[in-house]
Amino acid sequence: MEKFDVIVVGAGLAGLAAAWTLAGEGVEAVVLERGDYPGSKNLSGGRLYLNPVRDLFPGLWDGAPLERAIVREGATLMARNRSFTFHYTGSELRAEKPQSCSVLRSKFDRWFAGRVEERGGMILPKTLVTDPVLENGKVRGVIAGGDELRADAVIACDGVLSLIPEKAGLRAPARPHDYAVGVKELIRLDGQVINDRFSVGDGEGAAHLFAGDITKGLFGGGFLYTNRDSVSLGLVVSIEDIAKEEAAGDIPALFESFKARAEIEPLIRGGQTVEYGAHVIPEGGYRALSRLFGDGILVAGDSAGFALNLGFTVRGMEYALASGYFAARAVIEAKKAGRYDAATLAVYQKLLEDSFVLKDFQTFRDTPRVLSNPHLFGHYPELVGNLMRDLYTVPAGPKSPVFTTLRKHLTLGELWTMLMDAKEVAKI
């Protein structure tokens, strides 16, 4: 029977970060990945915020296959027949070290795996882990491909639908309320076309979020990220809402309707779809996090629920990288102590609490509840759209004063509703 210092389940960002850190300290770690290679199961296209994790991985970023530095931020409220958009750019987004970059995960993860192997880490693809090995409630390894593999510690990083933490007693069965389904396309476009359409230069990119009529009143929204020679376009909808609304169950139809919108179609015109798929996304925030450690086991990345939707930003990759790093640091300390019980591995929780990871989740713990307000996906986009329509329409006759136009839409009842909603928003 084979025994390792550490078994890492999953070769996503969290698993690779853990393995990279462990290998750098001479800890024997094996990464078990069910895909054909690291990144093979990832839908391409996403956004990595570099500032929080840059210093955790010194030397890693040189030569990393990052797509474009995000220098333009955008958000659009979409009503049925109109929309309201704002853009932001600033000098801090064009700093020498970019705040964030678009990445293609299949490319980035495969490259990262190569760096792990150069450090001495071992990655075994096409290896499905089905169960933890439990002895008196303590994790002693995993069952992979029908074989029992032993280790002093297991780091579960095998994605949002991981059963390892649940079977190890660290997480309750998944609740639809805490998850969404995302549909995404990777659309090939010439790099210069991207530059022209999104008002960016070579190496520069744009990120844009969409909310409103595109989800037909359901909790969710759309996103667009520019890559070097492609655009990542996607739509996310709450699984709980899908289950409630039979008419909204056809997510591919919602996505096609989104693509056909006048705000979207010109941006992807002439593009070729080279990748299409769907993926479950954790949306529960702080209250949906699993227990992060137990006897012989730690949980990181999407397996723990480390994804955060703030409405104006959607974050996950940096939390995966950081949690994998801190899980590895906890194991390194446990190895020095010669103990891998929960009391020793609890340093992982402390490391996360002292870092941006759990500080962010604590700060924005009310965000999922606030963002589930149905007014955000139906009422307010229509209100803002109608207000903008009346402000910008020039009639054949005289135009109404601005105050009259505002008063028409912002009635006392409307203002009261907005005040109540604003009180909730203030909690985040």
TIMARMI-581170 format. One record per residue (C-alpha): residue number from 1; residue in one letter; chain; x negated, y negated, z. Coordinates in steps of 0.02 Angstrom, whole numbers. Layout:
BEGIN
+-----+-----+-------+--------+--------+--------+
|   n | res | chain |      X |      Y |      Z |
+-----+-----+-------+--------+--------+--------+
| NUM |   A |     A |      X |      Y |      Z |
...
+-----+-----+-------+--------+--------+--------+
//
This chain:
BEGIN
+-----+-----+-------+--------+--------+--------+
|   n | res | chain |      X |      Y |      Z |
+-----+-----+-------+--------+--------+--------+
|   1 |   M |     A |      0 |      0 |      0 |
|   2 |   E |     A |    -71 |   -168 |    -55 |
|   3 |   K |     A |    -85 |   -308 |     73 |
|   4 |   F |     A |   -123 |   -492 |     42 |
|   5 |   D |     A |   -150 |   -641 |    153 |
|   6 |   V |     A |     -1 |   -729 |     72 |
|   7 |   I |     A |    132 |   -684 |    -55 |
|   8 |   V |     A |    207 |   -832 |   -146 |
|   9 |   V |     A |    374 |   -792 |   -229 |
|  10 |   G |     A |    400 |   -899 |   -384 |
|  11 |   A |     A |    279 |   -992 |   -497 |
|  12 |   G |     A |    372 |  -1157 |   -506 |
|  13 |   L |     A |    298 |  -1318 |   -441 |
|  14 |   A |     A |    316 |  -1271 |   -257 |
|  15 |   G |     A |    240 |  -1099 |   -280 |
|  16 |   L |     A |     96 |  -1161 |   -388 |
|  17 |   A |     A |     61 |  -1303 |   -266 |
|  18 |   A |     A |     53 |  -1179 |   -123 |
|  19 |   A |     A |    -60 |  -1060 |   -219 |
|  20 |   W |     A |   -174 |  -1201 |   -278 |
|  21 |   T |     A |   -195 |  -1263 |    -99 |
|  22 |   L |     A |   -223 |  -1088 |    -27 |
|  23 |   A |     A |   -349 |  -1042 |   -160 |
|  24 |   G |     A |   -446 |  -1202 |   -123 |
|  25 |   E |     A |   -467 |  -1141 |     56 |
|  26 |   G |     A |   -517 |   -965 |      8 |
|  27 |   V |     A |   -353 |   -887 |     64 |
|  28 |   E |     A |   -305 |   -732 |    -37 |
|  29 |   A |     A |   -136 |   -769 |   -115 |
|  30 |   V |     A |    -36 |   -686 |   -252 |
|  31 |   V |     A |    106 |   -774 |   -345 |
|  32 |   L |     A |    247 |   -662 |   -405 |
|  33 |   E |     A |    343 |   -737 |   -551 |
|  34 |   R |     A |    492 |   -651 |   -634 |
|  35 |   G |     A |    472 |   -748 |   -798 |
|  36 |   D |     A |    359 |   -700 |   -941 |
|  37 |   Y |     A |    240 |   -838 |   -886 |
|  38 |   P |     A |    248 |   -988 |   -767 |
|  39 |   G |     A |    368 |  -1114 |   -842 |
|  40 |   S |     A |    455 |   -990 |   -957 |
|  41 |   K |     A |    621 |  -1007 |   -864 |
|  42 |   N |     A |    613 |  -1196 |   -846 |
|  43 |   L |     A |    721 |  -1308 |   -952 |
|  44 |   S |     A |    600 |  -1431 |  -1024 |
|  45 |   G |     A |    608 |  -1612 |   -977 |
|  46 |   G |     A |    610 |  -1702 |   -813 |
|  47 |   R |     A |    528 |  -1839 |   -713 |
|  48 |   L |     A |    387 |  -1827 |   -588 |
|  49 |   Y |     A |    357 |  -1967 |   -462 |
|  50 |   L |     A |    169 |  -1965 |   -439 |
|  51 |   N |     A |    139 |  -2091 |   -300 |
|  52 |   P |     A |    197 |  -1980 |   -156 |
|  53 |   V |     A |     92 |  -1829 |   -209 |
|  54 |   R |     A |    -58 |  -1898 |   -302 |
|  55 |   D |     A |   -174 |  -1891 |   -150 |
|  56 |   L |     A |   -116 |  -1717 |    -97 |
|  57 |   F |     A |   -195 |  -1640 |   -252 |
|  58 |   P |     A |   -360 |  -1729 |   -283 |
|  59 |   G |     A |   -435 |  -1690 |   -452 |
|  60 |   L |     A |   -279 |  -1601 |   -514 |
|  61 |   W |     A |   -209 |  -1743 |   -619 |
|  62 |   D |     A |   -360 |  -1761 |   -734 |
|  63 |   G |     A |   -305 |  -1686 |   -897 |
|  64 |   A |     A |   -129 |  -1646 |   -837 |
|  65 |   P |     A |     -5 |  -1635 |   -982 |
|  66 |   L |     A |    103 |  -1782 |   -930 |
|  67 |   E |     A |    216 |  -1850 |  -1068 |
|  68 |   R |     A |    249 |  -2036 |  -1046 |
|  69 |   A |     A |    230 |  -2159 |   -902 |
|  70 |   I |     A |    403 |  -2225 |   -861 |
|  71 |   V |     A |    402 |  -2414 |   -884 |
|  72 |   R |     A |    588 |  -2446 |   -917 |
|  73 |   E |     A |    728 |  -2399 |   -799 |
|  74 |   G |     A |    909 |  -2403 |   -854 |
|  75 |   A |     A |   1083 |  -2363 |   -789 |
|  76 |   T |     A |   1252 |  -2366 |   -875 |
|  77 |   L |     A |   1429 |  -2364 |   -807 |
|  78 |   M |     A |   1539 |  -2286 |   -940 |
|  79 |   A |     A |   1725 |  -2321 |   -956 |
|  80 |   R |     A |   1833 |  -2236 |  -1086 |
|  81 |   N |     A |   1804 |  -2363 |  -1224 |
|  82 |   R |     A |   1665 |  -2476 |  -1160 |
|  83 |   S |     A |   1516 |  -2477 |  -1044 |
|  84 |   F |     A |   1404 |  -2588 |   -940 |
|  85 |   T |     A |   1215 |  -2564 |   -942 |
|  86 |   F |     A |   1069 |  -2640 |   -851 |
|  87 |   H |     A |    883 |  -2616 |   -881 |
|  88 |   Y |     A |    736 |  -2648 |   -768 |
|  89 |   T |     A |    551 |  -2662 |   -805 |
|  90 |   G |     A |    412 |  -2738 |   -703 |
|  91 |   S |     A |    224 |  -2752 |   -690 |
|  92 |   E |     A |    219 |  -2618 |   -553 |
|  93 |   L |     A |    288 |  -2492 |   -678 |
|  94 |   R |     A |    143 |  -2530 |   -794 |
|  95 |   A |     A |      8 |  -2508 |   -663 |
|  96 |   E |     A |   -151 |  -2414 |   -711 |
|  97 |   K |     A |    -90 |  -2267 |   -608 |
|  98 |   P |     A |     92 |  -2244 |   -659 |
|  99 |   Q |     A |    228 |  -2228 |   -529 |
| 100 |   S |     A |    312 |  -2088 |   -625 |
| 101 |   C |     A |    297 |  -1990 |   -785 |
| 102 |   S |     A |    407 |  -1881 |   -892 |
| 103 |   V |     A |    350 |  -1701 |   -903 |
| 104 |   L |     A |    396 |  -1545 |  -1000 |
| 105 |   R |     A |    402 |  -1411 |   -868 |
| 106 |   S |     A |    364 |  -1262 |   -979 |
| 107 |   K |     A |    203 |  -1349 |  -1034 |
| 108 |   F |     A |    158 |  -1424 |   -864 |
| 109 |   D |     A |    189 |  -1266 |   -761 |
| 110 |   R |     A |     86 |  -1159 |   -879 |
| 111 |   W |     A |    -57 |  -1284 |   -868 |
| 112 |   F |     A |    -43 |  -1291 |   -678 |
| 113 |   A |     A |    -47 |  -1101 |   -669 |
| 114 |   G |     A |   -211 |  -1105 |   -764 |
| 115 |   R |     A |   -285 |  -1223 |   -635 |
| 116 |   V |     A |   -228 |  -1105 |   -496 |
| 117 |   E |     A |   -314 |   -957 |   -580 |
| 118 |   E |     A |   -473 |  -1058 |   -605 |
| 119 |   R |     A |   -476 |  -1081 |   -415 |
| 120 |   G |     A |   -460 |   -895 |   -387 |
| 121 |   G |     A |   -273 |   -881 |   -363 |
| 122 |   M |     A |   -183 |   -728 |   -434 |
| 123 |   I |     A |    -21 |   -744 |   -534 |
| 124 |   L |     A |     81 |   -591 |   -582 |
| 125 |   P |     A |    217 |   -630 |   -711 |
| 126 |   K |     A |    363 |   -517 |   -756 |
| 127 |   T |     A |    377 |   -469 |   -573 |
| 128 |   L |     A |    550 |   -477 |   -495 |
| 129 |   V |     A |    560 |   -493 |   -306 |
| 130 |   T |     A |    724 |   -425 |   -239 |
| 131 |   D |     A |    705 |   -417 |    -50 |
| 132 |   P |     A |    596 |   -464 |     96 |
| 133 |   V |     A |    516 |   -325 |    196 |
| 134 |   L |     A |    586 |   -343 |    372 |
| 135 |   E |     A |    523 |   -263 |    532 |
| 136 |   N |     A |    616 |   -309 |    690 |
| 137 |   G |     A |    677 |   -468 |    606 |
| 138 |   K |     A |    503 |   -519 |    551 |
| 139 |   V |     A |    452 |   -537 |    368 |
| 140 |   R |     A |    305 |   -424 |    327 |
| 141 |   G |     A |    307 |   -433 |    137 |
| 142 |   V |     A |    424 |   -412 |    -11 |
| 143 |   I |     A |    498 |   -280 |   -124 |
| 144 |   A |     A |    443 |   -317 |   -303 |
| 145 |   G |     A |    479 |   -206 |   -451 |
| 146 |   G |     A |    530 |    -70 |   -330 |
| 147 |   D |     A |    362 |    -75 |   -241 |
| 148 |   E |     A |    328 |   -135 |    -65 |
| 149 |   L |     A |    196 |   -270 |    -54 |
| 150 |   R |     A |    132 |   -325 |    117 |
| 151 |   A |     A |     67 |   -494 |    173 |
| 152 |   D |     A |     34 |   -592 |    330 |
| 153 |   A |     A |    152 |   -727 |    266 |
| 154 |   V |     A |    278 |   -751 |    126 |
| 155 |   I |     A |    315 |   -921 |     48 |
| 156 |   A |     A |    485 |   -917 |    -40 |
| 157 |   C |     A |    482 |  -1035 |   -190 |
| 158 |   D |     A |    591 |   -938 |   -311 |
| 159 |   G |     A |    718 |  -1072 |   -350 |
| 160 |   V |     A |    888 |  -1137 |   -305 |
| 161 |   L |     A |    974 |   -967 |   -309 |
| 162 |   S |     A |    841 |   -878 |   -207 |
| 163 |   L |     A |    910 |   -740 |    -97 |
| 164 |   I |     A |    749 |   -714 |      0 |
| 165 |   P |     A |    786 |   -849 |    133 |
| 166 |   E |     A |    965 |   -785 |    149 |
| 167 |   K |     A |    909 |   -604 |    171 |
| 168 |   A |     A |    778 |   -661 |    296 |
| 169 |   G |     A |    913 |   -748 |    399 |
| 170 |   L |     A |    858 |   -926 |    362 |
| 171 |   R |     A |   1005 |   -982 |    256 |
| 172 |   A |     A |   1191 |   -954 |    250 |
| 173 |   P |     A |   1270 |   -897 |     86 |
| 174 |   A |     A |   1277 |  -1035 |    -44 |
| 175 |   R |     A |   1426 |  -1154 |    -44 |
| 176 |   P |     A |   1489 |  -1228 |   -209 |
| 177 |   H |     A |   1495 |  -1400 |   -127 |
| 178 |   D |     A |   1306 |  -1403 |   -115 |
| 179 |   Y |     A |   1267 |  -1367 |   -298 |
| 180 |   A |     A |   1292 |  -1436 |   -472 |
| 181 |   V |     A |   1266 |  -1363 |   -645 |
| 182 |   G |     A |   1159 |  -1457 |   -768 |
| 183 |   V |     A |   1164 |  -1440 |   -958 |
| 184 |   K |     A |   1012 |  -1503 |  -1050 |
| 185 |   E |     A |    946 |  -1520 |  -1227 |
| 186 |   L |     A |    771 |  -1557 |  -1286 |
| 187 |   I |     A |    789 |  -1659 |  -1445 |
| 188 |   R |     A |    638 |  -1680 |  -1559 |
| 189 |   L |     A |    606 |  -1857 |  -1621 |
| 190 |   D |     A |    456 |  -1943 |  -1698 |
| 191 |   G |     A |    352 |  -2033 |  -1568 |
| 192 |   Q |     A |    360 |  -2201 |  -1659 |
| 193 |   V |     A |    549 |  -2184 |  -1673 |
| 194 |   I |     A |    556 |  -2163 |  -1484 |
| 195 |   N |     A |    446 |  -2316 |  -1460 |
| 196 |   D |     A |    560 |  -2421 |  -1570 |
| 197 |   R |     A |    727 |  -2360 |  -1501 |
| 198 |   F |     A |    678 |  -2377 |  -1318 |
| 199 |   S |     A |    568 |  -2533 |  -1331 |
| 200 |   V |     A |    412 |  -2449 |  -1265 |
| 201 |   G |     A |    233 |  -2432 |  -1325 |
| 202 |   D |     A |    123 |  -2281 |  -1352 |
| 203 |   G |     A |    114 |  -2179 |  -1193 |
| 204 |   E |     A |    257 |  -2277 |  -1117 |
| 205 |   G |     A |    430 |  -2207 |  -1085 |
| 206 |   A |     A |    604 |  -2242 |  -1024 |
| 207 |   A |     A |    722 |  -2159 |   -899 |
| 208 |   H |     A |    909 |  -2188 |   -902 |
| 209 |   L |     A |   1054 |  -2127 |   -794 |
| 210 |   F |     A |   1238 |  -2127 |   -843 |
| 211 |   A |     A |   1398 |  -2113 |   -740 |
| 212 |   G |     A |   1584 |  -2132 |   -767 |
| 213 |   D |     A |   1701 |  -2066 |   -899 |
| 214 |   I |     A |   1575 |  -1940 |   -964 |
| 215 |   T |     A |   1619 |  -1822 |   -820 |
| 216 |   K |     A |   1807 |  -1859 |   -830 |
| 217 |   G |     A |   1817 |  -1912 |   -647 |
| 218 |   L |     A |   1713 |  -1767 |   -580 |
| 219 |   F |     A |   1559 |  -1788 |   -471 |
| 220 |   G |     A |   1409 |  -1795 |   -586 |
| 221 |   G |     A |   1323 |  -1896 |   -720 |
| 222 |   G |     A |   1204 |  -1897 |   -866 |
| 223 |   F |     A |   1019 |  -1928 |   -889 |
| 224 |   L |     A |    893 |  -1963 |  -1026 |
| 225 |   Y |     A |    703 |  -1957 |  -1018 |
| 226 |   T |     A |    584 |  -1993 |  -1161 |
| 227 |   N |     A |    438 |  -1877 |  -1195 |
| 228 |   R |     A |    294 |  -1897 |  -1318 |
| 229 |   D |     A |    392 |  -1832 |  -1468 |
| 230 |   S |     A |    560 |  -1781 |  -1394 |
| 231 |   V |     A |    703 |  -1839 |  -1284 |
| 232 |   S |     A |    772 |  -1740 |  -1136 |
| 233 |   L |     A |    960 |  -1769 |  -1127 |
| 234 |   G |     A |   1072 |  -1689 |   -997 |
| 235 |   L |     A |   1237 |  -1690 |   -903 |
| 236 |   V |     A |   1264 |  -1633 |   -723 |
| 237 |   V |     A |   1433 |  -1588 |   -644 |
| 238 |   S |     A |   1476 |  -1528 |   -469 |
| 239 |   I |     A |   1513 |  -1341 |   -462 |
| 240 |   E |     A |   1647 |  -1373 |   -332 |
| 241 |   D |     A |   1735 |  -1497 |   -446 |
| 242 |   I |     A |   1723 |  -1378 |   -594 |
| 243 |   A |     A |   1810 |  -1245 |   -490 |
| 244 |   K |     A |   1949 |  -1366 |   -444 |
| 245 |   E |     A |   1982 |  -1435 |   -618 |
| 246 |   E |     A |   2024 |  -1305 |   -747 |
| 247 |   A |     A |   2027 |  -1432 |   -886 |
| 248 |   A |     A |   1851 |  -1485 |   -845 |
| 249 |   G |     A |   1780 |  -1310 |   -848 |
| 250 |   D |     A |   1712 |  -1326 |  -1023 |
| 251 |   I |     A |   1548 |  -1410 |   -981 |
| 252 |   P |     A |   1474 |  -1387 |  -1155 |
| 253 |   A |     A |   1623 |  -1484 |  -1226 |
| 254 |   L |     A |   1593 |  -1624 |  -1100 |
| 255 |   F |     A |   1411 |  -1627 |  -1152 |
| 256 |   E |     A |   1453 |  -1638 |  -1337 |
| 257 |   S |     A |   1574 |  -1781 |  -1301 |
| 258 |   F |     A |   1435 |  -1868 |  -1203 |
| 259 |   K |     A |   1314 |  -1849 |  -1350 |
| 260 |   A |     A |   1443 |  -1923 |  -1469 |
| 261 |   R |     A |   1467 |  -2082 |  -1367 |
| 262 |   A |     A |   1420 |  -2243 |  -1456 |
| 263 |   E |     A |   1293 |  -2278 |  -1318 |
| 264 |   I |     A |   1204 |  -2111 |  -1344 |
| 265 |   E |     A |   1220 |  -2058 |  -1526 |
| 266 |   P |     A |   1107 |  -2196 |  -1598 |
| 267 |   L |     A |    971 |  -2149 |  -1474 |
| 268 |   I |     A |    962 |  -1968 |  -1533 |
| 269 |   R |     A |   1012 |  -1993 |  -1715 |
| 270 |   G |     A |    907 |  -1889 |  -1834 |
| 271 |   G |     A |    840 |  -1783 |  -1692 |
| 272 |   Q |     A |    827 |  -1594 |  -1695 |
| 273 |   T |     A |    883 |  -1492 |  -1546 |
| 274 |   V |     A |    740 |  -1373 |  -1505 |
| 275 |   E |     A |    796 |  -1313 |  -1334 |
| 276 |   Y |     A |    964 |  -1295 |  -1246 |
| 277 |   G |     A |   1015 |  -1220 |  -1080 |
| 278 |   A |     A |   1099 |  -1236 |   -912 |
| 279 |   H |     A |   1031 |  -1233 |   -735 |
| 280 |   V |     A |   1099 |  -1239 |   -557 |
| 281 |   I |     A |   1039 |  -1390 |   -457 |
| 282 |   P |     A |   1041 |  -1417 |   -267 |
| 283 |   E |     A |   1146 |  -1570 |   -224 |
| 284 |   G |     A |   1184 |  -1549 |    -40 |
| 285 |   G |     A |   1043 |  -1658 |     27 |
| 286 |   Y |     A |    986 |  -1653 |    208 |
| 287 |   R |     A |   1137 |  -1561 |    277 |
| 288 |   A |     A |   1116 |  -1419 |    152 |
| 289 |   L |     A |    932 |  -1383 |    186 |
| 290 |   S |     A |    891 |  -1207 |    238 |
| 291 |   R |     A |    793 |  -1166 |    394 |
| 292 |   L |     A |    617 |  -1194 |    333 |
| 293 |   F |     A |    519 |  -1060 |    428 |
| 294 |   G |     A |    535 |   -899 |    524 |
| 295 |   D |     A |    426 |   -755 |    579 |
| 296 |   G |     A |    310 |   -726 |    432 |
| 297 |   I |     A |    404 |   -835 |    308 |
| 298 |   L |     A |    414 |  -1014 |    245 |
| 299 |   V |     A |    534 |  -1089 |    118 |
| 300 |   A |     A |    488 |  -1227 |     -6 |
| 301 |   G |     A |    550 |  -1317 |   -162 |
| 302 |   D |     A |    724 |  -1285 |   -230 |
| 303 |   S |     A |    736 |  -1128 |   -122 |
| 304 |   A |     A |    743 |  -1244 |     28 |
| 305 |   G |     A |    859 |  -1370 |    -58 |
| 306 |   F |     A |    727 |  -1505 |    -85 |
| 307 |   A |     A |    813 |  -1610 |   -218 |
| 308 |   L |     A |    884 |  -1784 |   -189 |
| 309 |   N |     A |   1007 |  -1879 |   -298 |
| 310 |   L |     A |   1016 |  -2062 |   -248 |
| 311 |   G |     A |   1126 |  -2116 |   -392 |
| 312 |   F |     A |    994 |  -2232 |   -465 |
| 313 |   T |     A |    853 |  -2102 |   -454 |
| 314 |   V |     A |    854 |  -1913 |   -457 |
| 315 |   R |     A |    705 |  -1831 |   -371 |
| 316 |   G |     A |    646 |  -1654 |   -347 |
| 317 |   M |     A |    477 |  -1615 |   -425 |
| 318 |   E |     A |    374 |  -1714 |   -298 |
| 319 |   Y |     A |    469 |  -1633 |   -154 |
| 320 |   A |     A |    430 |  -1461 |   -228 |
| 321 |   L |     A |    246 |  -1503 |   -245 |
| 322 |   A |     A |    232 |  -1577 |    -71 |
| 323 |   S |     A |    330 |  -1439 |     16 |
| 324 |   G |     A |    222 |  -1307 |    -69 |
| 325 |   Y |     A |     67 |  -1400 |    -12 |
| 326 |   F |     A |    126 |  -1415 |    168 |
| 327 |   A |     A |    182 |  -1233 |    172 |
| 328 |   A |     A |      6 |  -1185 |    120 |
| 329 |   R |     A |    -70 |  -1298 |    255 |
| 330 |   A |     A |     40 |  -1214 |    385 |
| 331 |   V |     A |    -18 |  -1042 |    329 |
| 332 |   I |     A |   -200 |  -1098 |    334 |
| 333 |   E |     A |   -176 |  -1153 |    515 |
| 334 |   A |     A |    -88 |   -988 |    555 |
| 335 |   K |     A |   -233 |   -891 |    480 |
| 336 |   K |     A |   -355 |   -985 |    592 |
| 337 |   A |     A |   -247 |   -942 |    742 |
| 338 |   G |     A |   -227 |   -761 |    686 |
| 339 |   R |     A |    -39 |   -771 |    711 |
| 340 |   Y |     A |    104 |   -788 |    586 |
| 341 |   D |     A |    254 |   -795 |    702 |
| 342 |   A |     A |    386 |   -932 |    694 |
| 343 |   A |     A |    307 |  -1030 |    836 |
| 344 |   T |     A |    143 |  -1043 |    741 |
| 345 |   L |     A |    221 |  -1077 |    571 |
| 346 |   A |     A |    329 |  -1215 |    648 |
| 347 |   V |     A |    187 |  -1333 |    605 |
| 348 |   Y |     A |    263 |  -1332 |    430 |
| 349 |   Q |     A |    418 |  -1421 |    495 |
| 350 |   K |     A |    308 |  -1549 |    584 |
| 351 |   L |     A |    205 |  -1581 |    427 |
| 352 |   L |     A |    363 |  -1611 |    326 |
| 353 |   E |     A |    437 |  -1724 |    460 |
| 354 |   D |     A |    279 |  -1830 |    462 |
| 355 |   S |     A |    278 |  -1842 |    272 |
| 356 |   F |     A |    390 |  -1930 |    147 |
| 357 |   V |     A |    487 |  -1768 |    117 |
| 358 |   L |     A |    596 |  -1754 |    272 |
| 359 |   K |     A |    587 |  -1941 |    305 |
| 360 |   D |     A |    673 |  -1968 |    137 |
| 361 |   F |     A |    802 |  -1834 |    170 |
| 362 |   Q |     A |    840 |  -1908 |    341 |
| 363 |   T |     A |    853 |  -2084 |    271 |
| 364 |   F |     A |    974 |  -2031 |    134 |
| 365 |   R |     A |   1067 |  -1897 |    230 |
| 366 |   D |     A |   1237 |  -1978 |    193 |
| 367 |   T |     A |   1204 |  -2002 |      7 |
| 368 |   P |     A |   1290 |  -1843 |    -58 |
| 369 |   R |     A |   1451 |  -1887 |     34 |
| 370 |   V |     A |   1447 |  -2069 |    -24 |
| 371 |   L |     A |   1413 |  -2022 |   -205 |
| 372 |   S |     A |   1559 |  -1899 |   -206 |
| 373 |   N |     A |   1680 |  -2047 |   -197 |
| 374 |   P |     A |   1794 |  -2023 |   -350 |
| 375 |   H |     A |   1803 |  -2213 |   -373 |
| 376 |   L |     A |   1623 |  -2207 |   -436 |
| 377 |   F |     A |   1667 |  -2093 |   -581 |
| 378 |   G |     A |   1831 |  -2165 |   -640 |
| 379 |   H |     A |   1896 |  -2323 |   -560 |
| 380 |   Y |     A |   1740 |  -2433 |   -551 |
| 381 |   P |     A |   1676 |  -2397 |   -727 |
| 382 |   E |     A |   1848 |  -2447 |   -796 |
| 383 |   L |     A |   1855 |  -2601 |   -684 |
| 384 |   V |     A |   1683 |  -2662 |   -734 |
| 385 |   G |     A |   1714 |  -2620 |   -917 |
| 386 |   N |     A |   1878 |  -2716 |   -922 |
| 387 |   L |     A |   1802 |  -2864 |   -831 |
| 388 |   M |     A |   1657 |  -2872 |   -953 |
| 389 |   R |     A |   1779 |  -2855 |  -1099 |
| 390 |   D |     A |   1877 |  -3008 |  -1043 |
| 391 |   L |     A |   1721 |  -3111 |  -1005 |
| 392 |   Y |     A |   1641 |  -3078 |  -1173 |
| 393 |   T |     A |   1796 |  -3082 |  -1284 |
| 394 |   V |     A |   1823 |  -3247 |  -1375 |
| 395 |   P |     A |   2009 |  -3261 |  -1423 |
| 396 |   A |     A |   2086 |  -3356 |  -1568 |
| 397 |   G |     A |   2153 |  -3484 |  -1445 |
| 398 |   P |     A |   2081 |  -3562 |  -1287 |
| 399 |   K |     A |   1980 |  -3451 |  -1169 |
| 400 |   S |     A |   2030 |  -3430 |   -987 |
| 401 |   P |     A |   1916 |  -3501 |   -852 |
| 402 |   V |     A |   1792 |  -3379 |   -778 |
| 403 |   F |     A |   1875 |  -3388 |   -607 |
| 404 |   T |     A |   2044 |  -3342 |   -682 |
| 405 |   T |     A |   1966 |  -3193 |   -769 |
| 406 |   L |     A |   1883 |  -3135 |   -609 |
| 407 |   R |     A |   2042 |  -3158 |   -508 |
| 408 |   K |     A |   2140 |  -3055 |   -634 |
| 409 |   H |     A |   2031 |  -2903 |   -600 |
| 410 |   L |     A |   1969 |  -2933 |   -423 |
| 411 |   T |     A |   2135 |  -2941 |   -331 |
| 412 |   L |     A |   2147 |  -2939 |   -142 |
| 413 |   G |     A |   2189 |  -2755 |   -147 |
| 414 |   E |     A |   2043 |  -2720 |   -261 |
| 415 |   L |     A |   1924 |  -2821 |   -152 |
| 416 |   W |     A |   1983 |  -2727 |      2 |
| 417 |   T |     A |   1949 |  -2559 |    -82 |
| 418 |   M |     A |   1778 |  -2620 |   -135 |
| 419 |   L |     A |   1741 |  -2678 |     42 |
| 420 |   M |     A |   1785 |  -2507 |    114 |
| 421 |   D |     A |   1677 |  -2420 |    -16 |
| 422 |   A |     A |   1536 |  -2544 |     13 |
| 423 |   K |     A |   1538 |  -2501 |    199 |
| 424 |   E |     A |   1505 |  -2320 |    152 |
| 425 |   V |     A |   1370 |  -2367 |     27 |
| 426 |   A |     A |   1286 |  -2470 |    164 |
| 427 |   K |     A |   1253 |  -2307 |    257 |
| 428 |   I |     A |   1124 |  -2260 |    126 |
+-----+-----+-------+--------+--------+--------+
//
